[in-house]
Amino acid sequence: MLTTRPRGTSDIIPGQVEKWQYLEHVFRRLCREYDYAEIRLPIFEHTELFQRGVGETTDIVEKEMYTFLDRGKRSITLRPEGTAPAVRAYLENRLYAGPQPVKLYYTGPMFRYDRPQAGRYRQFHQFGVEVFGAHDPAVDAEVIAMAMDFYSRLGLQGLELHLNSVGCPGCRAVLRKKLQEFFRPHLDGMCADCRGRFERNPLRILDCKVERCREVSTGAPTTVDCLCPDCAAHFQAVQDYLAVLAIPYVVDPRLVRGLDYYTHTAFEIMAADIGAQSSIGGGGRYDGLIEACGGPPTPGIGYALGLERILLTMERQGCAFPPPEGPDVFLAVAGEPASLEAVRLLQQLRRAGLAAARDYLGRSLKAQMKYAGKLNARYVVILGGDELARRVVTLKDMAAGTQEEIPADRLVDGLCRRCRES
């Protein structure tokens, strides 16, 4: 019998899942306030979408994708990120024909074959947002502010926003030439990946995590050094909007992100003490991605936030989570006749909108009361043969420690009223 899960995956069990639900609730509320609509995307896509969208020179495409042939011999990939699928959905469902810009959000698992480490798994979960159809730098500031707002609502502190501009294709052509001139004398001392990137996409060398490559790249030309006037003006406007919003940031010229589709603004939010990689979210603008996927020239911007890394940071900072909710009412039953009546009463309570539970293990009445306390039940209804004969129930308020007898036919309405008022 198989008793272990695949490496790099996790079970989210009761006691933990409530924390995930809390994050999801806060994020959905945030998206509603910022006027983003939900989209639900497939778990897998045609491999070509990620090759064209994410970029063939990225680590994701070269090393990390879960790709397989289906029974029709089509190459399929479990989604490693959400932006390219959102772009595909925007085009395939003709969302460009409606009011613009289109503001979307999504949640769900992503998949990358990576070395598992703190807060980083092979199946991981993200919140993501995308805005299609607006080039205004105020939109860049909005999505950044939205991400920072989310972290603030969770109670996270000490986060650092890193900001950069990776320019437009024209800027990158200039930077490409300068980087090749800079790195050519050092190629022999660089890792195999960076030697391959030298011709295909030398900008990726700036994102290499190998120590000797990072040392070699010290003093290398950066994107900010090569911005054209339009890109420089866009980047400055983003910074001006962030200043208006009182959002502090650090300009990080080495920040290029791990995907090839970025243009103009790129950003990451960093948290200390969560392992080798301190990013808990990030994103940027990708004005050429929709066109690369077969659509008309359309600007876009978005971000993705990693849930596992957010939860890890919250736990290490001691952020508060709402206490787990128990049932509104627990039925403590003594005797077979009362058990039959409890089945009917339990259904009545649930149909009235109350969360109701009972014992199914034949515990004593004392043990049932103890069990109700462990479940954090708000009220306990005690029903035995004597109560059944007199058509009453004993209702105990677990928080107050008080109890009283009430007519059985008034129980449901009375409990609904008490739960509404408390």
C-alpha positions in Angstrom: 0.0 0.0 0.0 1.3 3.4 -0.9 1.4 5.6 2.2 3.6 8.6 1.1 2.8 11.5 -1.1 5.0 12.5 -4.1 8.0 14.6 -3.2 7.3 18.3 -3.4 3.6 18.0 -2.7 1.6 18.5 0.5 -1.6 17.5 2.1 -3.6 20.5 3.4 -5.5 18.9 6.3 -8.2 20.1 8.7 -6.6 22.5 11.2 -4.4 23.9 8.3 -7.0 24.3 5.6 -8.8 27.0 7.6 -5.7 29.2 7.2 -5.9 28.7 3.4 -9.6 29.5 3.4 -8.8 32.7 5.4 -6.3 33.8 2.8 -8.7 33.0 0.0 -11.5 35.0 1.7 -9.2 38.1 2.1 -8.0 37.8 -1.5 -11.5 37.5 -3.0 -12.7 40.4 -0.9 -9.7 42.5 -2.1 -10.4 41.6 -5.8 -14.0 42.6 -5.4 -12.9 46.0 -4.0 -10.4 46.6 -6.8 -13.0 45.5 -9.4 -11.3 42.3 -10.6 -13.5 39.4 -11.9 -12.6 35.7 -11.3 -11.5 33.4 -14.1 -11.0 29.7 -13.7 -8.4 28.1 -16.0 -7.5 24.6 -16.9 -4.8 22.7 -14.9 -3.1 21.8 -18.2 -2.5 23.5 -21.5 -0.8 22.7 -24.8 3.0 22.8 -24.2 3.5 25.4 -27.0 1.6 28.0 -25.1 4.3 28.1 -22.4 7.2 27.7 -24.9 5.9 30.8 -26.8 4.5 32.7 -23.8 7.0 32.1 -21.0 10.1 31.8 -23.2 12.2 28.9 -24.3 15.3 30.3 -22.6 13.7 30.4 -19.1 14.5 27.8 -16.4 10.8 27.1 -16.3 10.6 25.8 -19.9 14.1 24.3 -20.1 14.1 22.4 -16.8 10.9 22.7 -14.7 7.8 21.9 -16.6 5.7 18.7 -16.2 5.2 17.8 -19.8 3.8 14.6 -21.3 2.1 13.2 -24.4 -1.6 12.4 -24.1 -3.2 9.5 -25.8 -3.6 11.6 -28.9 0.2 12.2 -29.0 -0.3 15.8 -28.2 2.2 17.5 -25.9 0.5 18.7 -22.7 2.0 20.6 -19.8 0.7 21.1 -16.3 0.5 24.8 -15.9 3.7 26.2 -14.3 2.2 29.7 -14.1 -1.0 31.5 -14.8 -0.4 34.5 -17.1 0.0 32.6 -20.4 -3.2 30.6 -19.7 -5.0 33.8 -18.9 -3.8 35.3 -22.1 -5.0 32.3 -24.1 -8.4 32.5 -22.4 -8.6 36.2 -23.2 -8.0 35.5 -26.9 -10.0 32.3 -27.2 -13.1 33.7 -25.5 -12.9 37.1 -27.3 -12.7 39.0 -24.0 -11.1 41.8 -26.1 -14.4 42.4 -27.7 -16.0 43.6 -24.5 -15.3 46.7 -22.3 -11.6 47.4 -21.8 -9.5 47.0 -19.8 -10.2 43.4 -18.7 -9.3 42.8 -15.0 -9.1 39.2 -14.0 -8.0 37.2 -11.0 -7.5 33.5 -10.4 -6.4 31.0 -7.7 -5.1 27.5 -7.9 -2.2 25.0 -8.1 0.8 25.4 -10.4 3.4 22.8 -11.1 7.2 23.0 -11.5 9.8 20.3 -11.2 12.1 22.2 -8.8 14.1 21.3 -5.7 11.7 21.4 -2.7 12.7 23.8 0.0 11.1 26.0 2.6 7.8 27.3 1.2 8.6 26.0 -2.3 7.0 22.9 -3.7 6.6 21.0 -7.0 2.8 21.5 -6.6 2.3 25.0 -5.2 -0.5 27.5 -5.1 -0.9 31.0 -6.4 -3.2 34.0 -6.3 -2.8 35.9 -9.6 -4.3 39.0 -11.3 -4.0 40.2 -14.8 -5.1 43.5 -16.5 -5.4 43.4 -20.3 -5.8 46.5 -22.5 -4.3 49.4 -20.5 -0.8 50.8 -20.9 -1.3 53.6 -18.3 1.5 53.5 -15.7 -1.2 54.2 -13.1 -2.3 50.6 -13.7 1.2 49.4 -12.8 0.9 51.3 -9.6 -2.6 49.9 -8.9 -1.5 46.2 -9.2 1.5 46.9 -7.0 -0.6 48.7 -4.5 -3.2 45.9 -4.6 -0.5 43.3 -3.8 0.9 45.4 -0.9 -2.6 46.0 0.4 -3.2 42.2 0.5 -0.1 41.7 2.6 -1.1 44.5 4.9 -4.5 43.1 5.5 -2.9 39.8 6.6 -0.7 41.7 9.1 2.6 41.1 7.4 5.4 43.5 8.3 8.9 44.3 7.2 8.3 43.6 3.5 10.4 45.2 0.8 9.2 46.1 -2.6 11.9 45.8 -5.3 11.2 47.7 -8.5 12.8 47.8 -12.0 12.1 48.4 -15.6 13.2 45.9 -18.2 12.3 48.3 -21.0 10.9 47.5 -24.4 12.3 45.3 -27.2 14.3 48.3 -28.5 15.9 48.8 -25.1 16.6 45.2 -24.7 18.4 45.0 -28.1 20.8 47.7 -26.8 21.2 45.9 -23.5 21.7 42.5 -25.2 24.7 43.9 -27.2 26.2 45.6 -24.1 25.8 42.4 -22.0 27.5 40.2 -24.6 30.4 42.6 -24.8 30.6 42.6 -20.9 30.3 38.8 -20.4 32.3 37.5 -23.4 35.7 37.7 -21.6 34.3 35.7 -18.7 32.4 32.9 -20.4 34.8 30.2 -19.5 34.2 30.8 -15.8 30.4 30.8 -16.0 28.0 28.0 -15.5 26.8 25.9 -18.4 23.3 27.5 -18.3 24.7 31.0 -18.5 27.1 30.0 -21.4 24.0 28.9 -23.2 22.1 32.1 -22.3 24.9 34.2 -23.7 23.7 33.9 -27.3 20.0 33.3 -26.7 19.1 35.7 -24.0 22.0 37.3 -22.0 19.6 39.2 -19.8 18.8 35.9 -18.1 22.4 35.8 -16.8 21.6 38.7 -14.4 19.0 36.3 -12.8 21.4 33.4 -12.3 21.7 32.1 -8.7 25.1 30.4 -9.1 27.6 32.3 -7.0 30.4 32.5 -9.5 28.0 33.9 -12.1 26.7 36.5 -9.7 30.3 37.6 -9.0 31.1 37.8 -12.7 28.0 39.9 -13.3 28.9 42.5 -10.7 29.1 45.8 -12.6 27.4 44.4 -15.7 25.1 46.8 -17.7 21.6 46.9 -16.4 18.2 47.5 -17.9 18.0 50.9 -16.3 21.2 51.9 -18.1 19.6 51.3 -21.5 16.1 52.6 -21.2 14.8 54.6 -24.2 13.1 58.0 -23.4 9.6 56.4 -23.5 10.5 53.6 -21.2 12.3 55.9 -18.8 9.2 58.2 -18.7 6.9 55.2 -18.0 9.2 54.0 -15.2 9.4 57.4 -13.7 5.6 57.8 -13.8 5.2 54.5 -12.0 7.5 55.7 -9.3 5.6 59.0 -9.0 2.3 57.1 -8.5 3.9 54.9 -5.8 5.1 58.1 -4.1 1.5 59.4 -4.2 0.3 56.2 -2.6 3.1 56.3 0.0 4.4 52.9 -1.0 8.1 52.7 -0.3 10.3 50.7 -2.8 13.9 49.9 -3.8 15.0 50.3 -7.4 16.7 47.1 -8.1 18.5 47.2 -11.6 19.3 43.5 -11.4 15.6 42.4 -11.1 14.6 40.8 -14.4 12.1 38.1 -13.1 12.2 34.5 -14.3 10.0 34.8 -17.4 10.9 36.3 -20.8 7.6 38.0 -21.5 8.2 41.0 -19.2 8.4 44.6 -20.6 8.7 47.9 -18.7 7.8 47.4 -15.0 9.0 44.4 -13.1 8.6 44.0 -9.3 9.0 41.6 -6.5 8.0 41.7 -2.8 10.6 40.3 -0.5 10.3 38.9 3.1 13.2 38.0 5.3 13.9 34.6 7.0 11.8 32.3 4.8 14.6 30.3 3.2 17.0 30.7 0.3 14.6 32.6 -1.8 12.9 35.5 -0.1 10.3 36.5 -2.7 6.7 36.0 -1.6 5.2 37.5 -4.8 5.9 39.6 -7.9 4.9 40.4 -11.4 5.2 43.1 -14.0 4.1 44.4 -17.4 4.1 42.2 -20.5 3.0 44.3 -23.4 4.2 41.9 -26.1 2.8 38.6 -24.7 -0.7 38.7 -26.2 0.7 39.4 -29.7 3.3 36.6 -29.2 0.3 34.3 -28.5 -1.4 35.2 -31.7 -3.5 38.2 -30.7 -3.5 41.8 -31.6 -0.9 44.2 -29.9 -2.4 44.6 -26.4 -0.8 45.8 -23.2 -0.9 43.7 -20.1 0.3 43.6 -16.5 -0.2 41.3 -13.6 1.3 39.5 -10.5 1.3 36.2 -8.8 1.6 35.6 -5.1 2.7 32.3 -3.6 0.4 31.0 -0.9 2.8 28.6 0.7 5.4 31.3 1.1 2.8 33.8 2.4 1.7 31.3 5.1 5.2 30.5 6.1 6.0 34.2 6.5 2.8 34.8 8.5 3.6 31.9 10.8 7.2 33.1 11.3 6.0 36.7 12.0 3.3 35.5 14.4 0.4 36.9 12.4 -3.0 36.2 13.8 -5.4 33.8 12.1 -9.2 33.8 12.9 -10.0 31.1 15.4 -11.3 27.9 13.8 -15.1 27.8 13.7 -16.9 25.0 15.3 -20.5 23.9 14.7 -23.3 26.3 15.8 -24.9 23.4 17.7 -24.0 19.9 18.9 -26.7 17.4 19.8 -25.8 15.3 22.8 -28.1 12.3 22.8 -28.8 9.6 25.4 -30.8 6.5 24.5 -32.1 5.0 21.3 -35.5 6.9 21.1 -33.7 10.1 21.5 -31.2 9.1 18.8 -34.1 8.7 16.3 -35.4 12.1 17.2 -31.9 13.6 16.9 -31.8 12.5 13.2 -34.9 14.6 12.5 -33.8 17.5 14.6 -30.3 17.6 13.1 -31.9 17.9 9.6 -34.2 20.7 10.8 -31.3 22.7 12.2 -29.2 22.3 9.0 -32.1 23.3 6.8 -32.5 26.4 8.9 -28.9 27.3 8.0 -27.2 26.2 11.2 -24.0 24.1 11.3 -25.0 21.1 13.4 -23.2 17.9 14.5 -23.8 14.9 16.7 -22.0 11.9 18.1 -21.9 8.7 16.1 -19.5 6.6 18.3 -21.9 5.7 21.1 -20.1 7.9 23.6 -21.5 8.5 27.1 -23.3 11.8 27.7 -20.3 13.1 29.6 -17.9 12.1 26.8 -20.2 13.8 24.3 -20.1 17.1 26.2 -16.3 16.8 26.2 -16.3 16.1 22.5 -18.5 19.1 21.9 -16.0 21.3 23.7 -13.2 20.0 21.5 -15.2 20.8 18.4 -15.7 24.4 19.8 -19.5 24.1 19.5 -21.3 27.3 20.4 -24.4 25.5 21.9 -25.1 22.0 23.0 -28.6 20.5 22.9 -29.1 17.7 25.4 -31.8 15.2 24.4 -32.6 12.1 26.4 -35.6 9.9 27.2 -36.9 12.3 29.9 -36.6 15.4 27.7 -38.3 13.5 24.9 -41.2 12.5 27.1 -41.7 16.1 28.2 -41.1 17.5 24.7 -38.3 19.8 25.9 -34.6 20.0 25.3 -31.8 21.3 27.5 -29.8 24.0 25.8 -26.3 24.8 27.0 -24.4 28.0 26.0 -20.8 26.7 26.0 -19.2 30.2 26.2 -21.4 31.4 29.1 -21.6 28.0 30.8 -25.3 28.4 31.4 -28.1 26.0 30.5 -31.9 26.1 30.4 -34.8 23.9 29.3 -36.9 25.1 26.4 -39.8 23.6 24.5 -38.5 21.3 21.7 -40.7 23.0 19.1 -39.1 26.4 19.8 -35.5 25.1 19.5 -34.8 25.8 15.9 -36.2 29.3 15.8 -34.6 30.2 19.1 -31.1 28.9 18.1 -31.3 30.8 14.8 -32.1 34.0 16.7 -29.3 33.5 19.2 -26.7 32.8 16.5 -27.7 35.9 14.5 -27.4 38.1 17.6 -24.1 36.7 18.9 
